[in-house]
């Protein structure tokens, strides 16, 4: 269990607040905005280095003569490593003459060891790479620029090194900068480091003899087979009037994903998609309601007794729930779909779609809050390719049964296939005169808010899975077919917020400020005597894993082949940062 607890650290549903520093605390060592403006652009520094190496120093060296660069560095030129004495960034120094610069150069941040090796030219590897790859001759400037940047300088070493490593590699743009959206810096409270090592190899991540070993590469393997790696940063916006605790579902959180080593997707409108993953835990035990059903977010004592009898007894409150009752088994490179797979039950929150740039780097920004913390309709799972239909411990045979994509979920509601109902399609389908827009969440007039949501709030999605997997006594005990339980569970769970009974949780119904007497535990507010709707949302800190998938337009909102890893290209585990650290530089133009 120690290994599993390390890989999947316990995160309470409503944990203690993660300490945040006082505004502006701990930022003195990080370069300020003025320092960043004084620092040369990486391309300018590169041109100075090249000019000096060739014995020419024209206008590009003007910045150096002014004392703007003072340290010793090395640079790859023409595929060879040439040791050059050059001057470093002003942002790493307060000032002084050349003697001071010589003394301070030994204190400049050192680049991670991967920088030099992964920036170097690499030999080709036919047939996928018939010619050599040229590397990044500007790695020294690029890596130093990111490592000393204001939003990176105070980050934990492991994360800072990963971002610097991405900057040193061939890229079209450097890892994206976080800008403050409040008077004090945004606060990094968790991150994920991603690679291709911890799930079963697939055609997107591996060369499989007889399948794709002579075919062109389409996902990983860029830049002559540099490993595909990524970093995901989560920062809290400490805005006035908003929570400064990331465990609070009202908190506003920004997320940036930076990836190196994914080819651009060109055909059939394909894309990459990030997913924050919440592995289901065994729920709190509570006495049932008056009708004998479980209270929202809980299981009954009878449910708990049945769960404890499964397997070796893993399924007790607080533990990660497993479909076989055995010790949690996260996805592994040794898996063999569909016979040997993880026994965890994931809820997967989409980070939205994106693509890669010319040099196979990808960068994406996303906002996490109660308007976006919504999960795909879980009734899609029987048609995605990785969900068993009879028992949770059976192999998924969706493809073999010809069921992948058989039904459509394009028209929202409490079940799949509603596109076949003309009246329903007219009422809730995509209207050319009023296009469906899930981002139109808020408005002064509720009638102007979106009402055709296909997603459901993350806490409601958790409620669906509690019905399916954990309420073995309190929810339809006579139904054992997994697919049938899922269909019934979805319809039952959304009633917690679907007040008009149309099978959709509309924006006005799912708003966190909407009063909801069904919420448990209750969170009263000035406007709501019983409770607001905070219970509908899982905190960001409960998403213990992260993955990136290679998607194709199949019409579903669920991950490709969900809940399996057959469409994955990257994955990683949550790392908590406590106390949080400053992780932004400069000010966003629009603080909304």
Secondary structure, 3 states (H helix, E strand, C coil): CHHHHHHCCCCCCCCCCCCCCCCCCCCCCCCCHHHHHHCCCHHHHHHHHHHHHCCCCCHHHHHHHCCCECCCEEEEECCEEEEECCCCEHHHCCCCCHHHHHHHHCCCCCCCCHHHHHHCCECCECCCECCCECCCCCHHHHHHHHHCCCCCCCCCHHHHHHHHHHHHCCCCCCCCCCCECCCCCCEEEEEEEEECCCCCCCCCCCCCCCCCCCCCCCCCCHHHHCCCEEEEEEEECCCCCCCCCCCCCCCCEEEEEEEECCCCCCCCCCEEEEEEEEECECCEECCCCCCCCCCCCEECHHHHHHHHCCCCCCCCCCCECECCCCCCCCCCCCCECCCECCCECEEEEEEEEECCCCCCEEEEEEEECCCCCEECCHHHHHHCCCCCCCCCCCCCCCCCCCCCCCCCCCCCCCCCCHHHCHHHHHHHCCECCECCCCCCCCCCCHHHCCCCCCCEEHHHHHHHHHHHHHCCCCCCCCCCCHHHHHHHHHHHHHHHCCCCCCCCCCHHHHCCCCCCCCCCCCCCCCCCCCCCCHHHCCCHHHCCEEEEEEECCCCCCCCCCCCCCCCEEEEEEEEEEEEEEECCCCECCCCC
